[in-house]
């Protein structure tokens, strides 16, 4: 829908040409639409049917060009290092990128497009090749001193080094082609590092890692971890290490002297305040002024002595004191004075340390970002979200924790932070507590392709219908709606996908008419506005309105006595229970139910829905499941059955002549009854069309070439199962907080990070407030019990939330 010029930047897409072609097709669509709208307006004006419109988008000159700019070079090179422990000390072994490859990988796929070598690594590769094959015919030709790319050059440019690197890679590929695989294997082995051992939990020695990098001059650095608790605890442990280091250096009586000076300072301050009162009353000021000057001089002297006593030694902080003046620093600290983590972030910042994750408030994150960019904070522990959209370049990046979230895409985004433009000639990437096979996989993995995701859901289609029917400019609104429906990235050059989306659109319209959100003409009605307002909670927004229409909330929300506008605590808690099932769904691992844990404030496990709500949810789910299963059966006719009968990885086909003579293959592939929308390979596990929308059914059971599965159905299953088929309980954090109002209780009992819990509760409160406001606007009866109950709940929850 975007009509303005925009810039799209990425370093992690391997198919930018495809993206550009798609954007060009969208722009071409808008060019045709603008031309059509302009002709329509001109025709109406000519006939006198249309007055001059103040908002005439097509009169503004539009550009429909899409330009692709490719640049494949970094300002500086990246070198990788693997951390291990040798002789009770942390060691960093340089990891050559080629050590991540195998001869088989090079033969099949070549070198990854973004696997580049620093000049030093190119020389190392040449040396390894020369040592392995003594009679190498091109040894002299590719020697750095003789290479045509480097020879007789006073200044060797980066492009020259890159050309030399490519010549070595090409030679290595030729070795494999010419049957010298053994030599290539030996070259790759010679480039592999000789690592020490890794303790079971390397995070225990995290402060020693930071200290070592500081001594090596590798700060500022960002340390990426993938658990909020680890992010915060690692920063605290590094700070605690510096505090202990300072304590060891302080003289034995330093603390006592500081206490004595602080007491004297308080007394002098009181004397100065008393003297001011006396001076204001007294007529004779000369002698009193002398006394005031003595007190002020004593105050300044004591203050200087106390500051000197408490001053942090330079080797007990990572902060660069010269990076920012004291007034500016205080101004930054004042911004977080009333934030939950403000005091802790200030204490860490004084030591040159910070942490950064998504559950912090905007002001808390800004403190870390500002001071890191200024160079005052030089150590930041962070989650992967920092790699997205935050301008925080550094000298070194450290991957300090292994996780499933550390994949090829995240690795490239995060490692791209290393090396500051204009400051560092080299960026350093360190792997700390990451298994060596994982390191190799990250380095040699290809940059992922951009394909586009499933672009529609029922709430979006309802919002599009609202736009089409109520837009200020009907012609422009219609064009915008069609741009979304007909020109998604998923369906670009994919006619089957486009047909599937058309059918999904029809299914969605049928659902919206059936549930009373659209009339027969497609005009929004009833609770369409409320559903679209809560679109980010689909399918819970649809279930909520279903409960509302059935009258379940009116049955629940009954005041304490007839004519009263107040509701009991029991009603409020039941209301929160229902809303938690809809808008506060956060699962706990199945093993939590079996663990014999003692909970102090929270109940932790969310109770089941009340019986009437549970029965209504079951009826809603069954109706949707039946309709969506029918839709999948229709869509399955669009599947490419040749691909469906081919194994996705090995590409082995089960449709050729060689399979016709096999009785087993013929029998297995012939079992089609009741298996229209199910993959022919998944059929072998006994799955059928009846299993399509069961809560435990995995996504891959449907035909993969139709680009849709049961997750697109707007059903809300009350239970979720893990990979072992065990039921996962819902976390009762919202209801528990409503009862005890303690973030620490959620952290202690519910297994949640305080910052994470704070953000989730904030979202939950905003949802309650949105519902409350919408119901007040929709309901004509001012004294409706449901409206009043939600207003009371909104006020109660807000008061509890503001207390924390």
Secondary structure, 3 states (H helix, E strand, C coil): CCCCCCCCCCCCCCCHHHHHHHHHHHHHHHHHHHHHHHHHHHHHHHCCCCCCCCCCHHHCCCCCCCCCCCCCCCCCEEEEEEEEEECCEEEEEEECHHHHCCHHHHHHHCCCCCCCCCHHHHHHHHHHHHHHCCCCCCCCCCCCCCCCCCCCCCCCCHHHHHHHHHHHHHHHHHHHHCCCHHHHHHHHHHHCCCCCECCCCHHHHHHHHHHHHHHCCCCCEEEECCCHHHHHHHHHHHHHHHHHHHHHHCCCCHHHHHHHHHHHHHHHHHHHHHHHHHHHHCCCCHHHHHHHHHHHHHHHHHHHHHHHHHCCCHHHCCCCHHHCCHHHHHHHHHCCCCCCCHHHHHHHHHCCEEEECCCCCHHHHHHHHHHHHHCCCCEEEECHHHHCCCCCCECEEEECCCCCCCCHHHHHHHHCCECCCCCCCEEEEEECCCCHHHHHHHHHCCCCCCCCCCCCCHHHHHHHHHHHHHCCCHHHHHHHHHHHHHCCCCCCCCHHHHHHHHHHHHHHHHHHHHCCCECCCCCECCCHHHHHHCHHHCCHHHHHHHHHHHCHHHHHCCCCCCCCCCCCHHHHHHHHHHHHHHHCCCECCCHHHHCCCCCCCCCCECCCCCHHHHHHHHHHHHHHHHHHHHHHHHHHHHCCHHHHCECCCCCCECCCHHHHCCHHHHHHHCCCCCCCCECCCHHHHCCCHHHCCCCCCCHHHECHHHCCCHHHCCCCCCCEECCCCCEECEECHHHHHHHHCCHHHHHHHCCCCHHHHHHHHHHHHHHHHHHHHHHHHHCCCCCCHHHHHHHHHHHHHHHHHHHC
